[in-house]
Amino acid sequence: MRVVLEIAGWLLLLQGAGGVINTLFGWWSWAHDLLLVNRLSFLSGYEVFASIVLGVLGAALLAATSAAKKREA
């Protein structure tokens, strides 16, 4: 279970960082369709905020998995 949470955390963190960079700077125009915030039509106009939320959720999942690792050791 811990591995699944860690992978999900990294994916969310990557999606959040990629979404912020793509929305603010437009550097990754080739990755526009790969980002979750660009796929969801109801987030139109709120891509930056949704990307920040995804990044924070990813960081929280990674922190939770590292705390679980320390607790087990």
VOKOLRO-500837 format. One line per 4 residues: number of its first residue (from 1); their letters; for each residue x, y, z of N, C-alpha, C, O, CB. Coordinates in nm, 2 decimals. Glycine has a CB too. Example, Ala and Ser with C-alpha at 12.3 -4.5 7.8 and 13.67 -1.06 7.14 Angstrom:
1 = as = 1.32/-0.57/0.78/1.23/-0.45/0.78/1.32/-0.33/0.78/1.42/-0.33/0.85/1.13/-0.45/0.90; 1.28/-0.22/0.71/1.37/-0.11/0.71/1.29/0.00/0.79/1.34/0.11/0.80/1.41/-0.06/0.57
END
This chain:
1 = mrvv = 0.08/-0.12/0.00/0.00/0.00/0.00/0.09/0.13/0.00/0.06/0.23/-0.06/-0.09/0.00/0.12; 0.20/0.12/0.07/0.29/0.23/0.08/0.35/0.27/-0.05/0.37/0.39/-0.08/0.40/0.21/0.19; 0.38/0.17/-0.13/0.44/0.19/-0.26/0.33/0.26/-0.35/0.37/0.35/-0.43/0.48/0.06/-0.33; 0.21/0.22/-0.35/0.10/0.28/-0.43/0.09/0.43/-0.39/0.07/0.51/-0.48/-0.03/0.21/-0.41
5 = leia = 0.09/0.46/-0.26/0.08/0.60/-0.21/0.20/0.68/-0.26/0.18/0.80/-0.29/0.06/0.60/-0.06; 0.31/0.62/-0.26/0.43/0.69/-0.30/0.43/0.72/-0.45/0.47/0.83/-0.49/0.56/0.61/-0.26; 0.39/0.63/-0.53/0.38/0.65/-0.67/0.27/0.76/-0.70/0.29/0.84/-0.78/0.35/0.52/-0.75; 0.16/0.75/-0.63/0.05/0.85/-0.65/0.10/0.99/-0.61/0.07/1.08/-0.67/-0.07/0.81/-0.57
9 = gwll = 0.18/0.99/-0.50/0.23/1.12/-0.46/0.32/1.18/-0.56/0.32/1.30/-0.59/0.30/1.10/-0.32; 0.41/1.10/-0.61/0.50/1.15/-0.72/0.43/1.20/-0.84/0.46/1.30/-0.90/0.61/1.05/-0.75; 0.33/1.12/-0.88/0.25/1.16/-1.00/0.18/1.29/-0.98/0.17/1.37/-1.07/0.15/1.04/-1.04; 0.11/1.30/-0.86/0.04/1.43/-0.83/0.14/1.54/-0.83/0.10/1.65/-0.87/-0.04/1.41/-0.70
13 = llqg = 0.25/1.52/-0.77/0.35/1.63/-0.76/0.40/1.67/-0.90/0.42/1.79/-0.92/0.47/1.59/-0.67; 0.42/1.57/-0.98/0.47/1.60/-1.12/0.36/1.67/-1.20/0.39/1.77/-1.27/0.51/1.47/-1.19; 0.23/1.63/-1.18/0.12/1.69/-1.25/0.10/1.84/-1.20/0.08/1.93/-1.28/-0.01/1.61/-1.23; 0.12/1.86/-1.07/0.11/1.99/-1.02/0.22/2.09/-1.07/0.19/2.20/-1.12/0.11/1.99/-0.87
17 = aggv = 0.34/2.04/-1.06/0.45/2.12/-1.11/0.44/2.15/-1.26/0.47/2.26/-1.31/0.59/2.06/-1.07; 0.41/2.04/-1.33/0.40/2.06/-1.48/0.29/2.15/-1.52/0.30/2.23/-1.61/0.38/1.92/-1.54; 0.18/2.14/-1.45/0.06/2.23/-1.48/0.09/2.37/-1.45/0.06/2.46/-1.53/-0.06/2.18/-1.40; 0.16/2.40/-1.34/0.20/2.54/-1.31/0.29/2.59/-1.41/0.28/2.71/-1.46/0.26/2.55/-1.16
21 = intl = 0.40/2.52/-1.44/0.50/2.56/-1.54/0.43/2.58/-1.68/0.46/2.69/-1.74/0.61/2.46/-1.55; 0.35/2.49/-1.72/0.29/2.50/-1.85/0.19/2.62/-1.86/0.19/2.69/-1.96/0.22/2.37/-1.89; 0.11/2.64/-1.75/0.01/2.74/-1.75/0.08/2.88/-1.75/0.04/2.97/-1.82/-0.08/2.72/-1.64; 0.18/2.90/-1.66/0.24/3.03/-1.64/0.33/3.06/-1.75/0.33/3.18/-1.80/0.31/3.03/-1.51
25 = fgww = 0.41/2.97/-1.80/0.52/3.00/-1.90/0.49/2.94/-2.04/0.55/3.00/-2.13/0.65/2.95/-1.85; 0.42/2.84/-2.05/0.39/2.78/-2.18/0.50/2.71/-2.24/0.51/2.69/-2.36/0.34/2.88/-2.27; 0.60/2.66/-2.16/0.72/2.60/-2.21/0.69/2.46/-2.27/0.76/2.42/-2.36/0.82/2.59/-2.10; 0.59/2.39/-2.21/0.57/2.25/-2.25/0.44/2.24/-2.33/0.35/2.18/-2.29/0.56/2.16/-2.12
29 = swah = 0.44/2.31/-2.44/0.32/2.30/-2.53/0.29/2.16/-2.58/0.18/2.13/-2.61/0.33/2.40/-2.64; 0.40/2.08/-2.59/0.38/1.94/-2.64/0.32/1.86/-2.53/0.26/1.75/-2.56/0.52/1.88/-2.67; 0.32/1.90/-2.40/0.27/1.82/-2.30/0.13/1.87/-2.25/0.08/1.82/-2.15/0.36/1.82/-2.18; 0.07/1.95/-2.33/-0.06/2.01/-2.29/-0.16/1.90/-2.27/-0.24/1.91/-2.17/-0.11/2.10/-2.40
33 = dlll = -0.17/1.80/-2.35/-0.27/1.70/-2.33/-0.24/1.59/-2.23/-0.32/1.51/-2.19/-0.30/1.63/-2.47; -0.11/1.59/-2.18/-0.07/1.50/-2.08/-0.10/1.54/-1.94/-0.10/1.46/-1.84/0.08/1.47/-2.09; -0.13/1.67/-1.92/-0.16/1.73/-1.79/-0.31/1.71/-1.76/-0.40/1.74/-1.84/-0.12/1.87/-1.78; -0.33/1.67/-1.63/-0.47/1.64/-1.59/-0.56/1.77/-1.59/-0.67/1.76/-1.62/-0.47/1.58/-1.45
37 = vnrl = -0.50/1.88/-1.55/-0.58/2.00/-1.54/-0.63/2.05/-1.67/-0.73/2.13/-1.68/-0.50/2.11/-1.47; -0.56/2.02/-1.78/-0.60/2.06/-1.91/-0.70/1.96/-1.97/-0.77/2.00/-2.07/-0.48/2.07/-2.01; -0.72/1.84/-1.91/-0.81/1.75/-1.96/-0.95/1.77/-1.90/-1.05/1.73/-1.96/-0.77/1.61/-1.92; -0.96/1.83/-1.79/-1.09/1.85/-1.72/-1.14/1.99/-1.76/-1.09/2.09/-1.72/-1.07/1.84/-1.56
41 = sfls = -1.26/1.98/-1.83/-1.31/2.11/-1.88/-1.36/2.20/-1.78/-1.37/2.32/-1.80/-1.42/2.07/-1.98; -1.41/2.15/-1.66/-1.46/2.24/-1.56/-1.35/2.32/-1.49/-1.39/2.41/-1.41/-1.54/2.16/-1.46; -1.23/2.29/-1.51/-1.12/2.36/-1.45/-1.07/2.47/-1.55/-0.96/2.54/-1.52/-1.00/2.27/-1.42; -1.14/2.50/-1.66/-1.09/2.60/-1.75/-1.09/2.74/-1.68/-1.19/2.78/-1.63/-1.19/2.60/-1.87
45 = gyev = -0.97/2.80/-1.69/-0.95/2.93/-1.63/-0.89/2.92/-1.49/-0.85/3.02/-1.43/-1.08/3.00/-1.62; -0.89/2.80/-1.43/-0.84/2.78/-1.29/-0.73/2.68/-1.29/-0.70/2.61/-1.19/-0.95/2.73/-1.20; -0.66/2.67/-1.41/-0.55/2.56/-1.42/-0.44/2.58/-1.32/-0.39/2.48/-1.26/-0.50/2.57/-1.56; -0.40/2.71/-1.29/-0.29/2.73/-1.20/-0.33/2.69/-1.06/-0.25/2.62/-0.99/-0.25/2.88/-1.20
49 = fasi = -0.45/2.73/-1.02/-0.49/2.69/-0.88/-0.51/2.54/-0.87/-0.47/2.48/-0.76/-0.62/2.76/-0.85; -0.56/2.48/-0.97/-0.58/2.33/-0.96/-0.44/2.26/-0.96/-0.43/2.16/-0.89/-0.66/2.28/-1.08; -0.35/2.31/-1.03/-0.21/2.25/-1.03/-0.15/2.27/-0.90/-0.08/2.18/-0.85/-0.13/2.32/-1.14; -0.17/2.38/-0.84/-0.11/2.40/-0.70/-0.17/2.31/-0.60/-0.10/2.25/-0.52/-0.13/2.55/-0.65
53 = vlgv = -0.30/2.29/-0.61/-0.37/2.19/-0.52/-0.31/2.05/-0.55/-0.29/1.97/-0.45/-0.52/2.19/-0.54; -0.30/2.01/-0.67/-0.24/1.88/-0.70/-0.10/1.86/-0.65/-0.07/1.76/-0.59/-0.24/1.85/-0.86; -0.02/1.97/-0.66/0.12/1.96/-0.61/0.12/1.95/-0.46/0.20/1.87/-0.40/0.19/2.08/-0.65; 0.03/2.02/-0.39/0.02/2.01/-0.24/-0.03/1.87/-0.20/0.03/1.82/-0.10/-0.07/2.12/-0.19
57 = lgaa = -0.12/1.82/-0.27/-0.17/1.68/-0.24/-0.06/1.58/-0.26/-0.04/1.49/-0.18/-0.29/1.65/-0.32; 0.02/1.60/-0.36/0.13/1.51/-0.39/0.23/1.52/-0.28/0.28/1.41/-0.23/0.19/1.54/-0.52; 0.27/1.64/-0.24/0.36/1.66/-0.13/0.31/1.60/0.00/0.39/1.54/0.08/0.40/1.80/-0.11; 0.18/1.61/0.03/0.12/1.55/0.15/0.13/1.40/0.15/0.15/1.34/0.25/-0.02/1.60/0.16
61 = llaa = 0.10/1.34/0.03/0.11/1.19/0.02/0.25/1.15/0.04/0.27/1.05/0.11/0.06/1.15/-0.12; 0.35/1.22/-0.02/0.49/1.18/0.00/0.53/1.19/0.15/0.61/1.11/0.20/0.58/1.26/-0.09; 0.48/1.30/0.22/0.51/1.32/0.36/0.45/1.21/0.44/0.51/1.16/0.54/0.46/1.45/0.41; 0.33/1.17/0.41/0.26/1.06/0.48/0.34/0.93/0.46/0.35/0.85/0.56/0.12/1.05/0.43
65 = tsaa = 0.38/0.90/0.34/0.45/0.77/0.32/0.59/0.77/0.39/0.63/0.67/0.44/0.47/0.75/0.17; 0.66/0.89/0.39/0.78/0.89/0.47/0.76/0.88/0.62/0.84/0.82/0.69/0.86/1.02/0.43; 0.65/0.93/0.67/0.62/0.92/0.81/0.59/0.77/0.84/0.62/0.72/0.95/0.51/1.01/0.85; 0.52/0.71/0.75/0.49/0.56/0.77/0.61/0.48/0.77/0.62/0.38/0.85/0.39/0.51/0.66
69 = kkre = 0.71/0.51/0.69/0.83/0.44/0.68/0.91/0.46/0.81/0.96/0.36/0.86/0.92/0.49/0.56; 0.91/0.58/0.87/0.98/0.60/0.99/0.91/0.53/1.11/0.98/0.49/1.20/0.99/0.76/1.02; 0.78/0.53/1.10/0.71/0.46/1.21/0.73/0.31/1.21/0.74/0.25/1.32/0.56/0.49/1.19; 0.75/0.25/1.10/0.77/0.11/1.09/0.91/0.07/1.13/0.93/-0.04/1.19/0.74/0.06/0.95
73 = a = 1.01/0.16/1.11/1.15/0.13/1.14/1.18/0.14/1.29/1.29/0.11/1.33/1.24/0.22/1.07
END
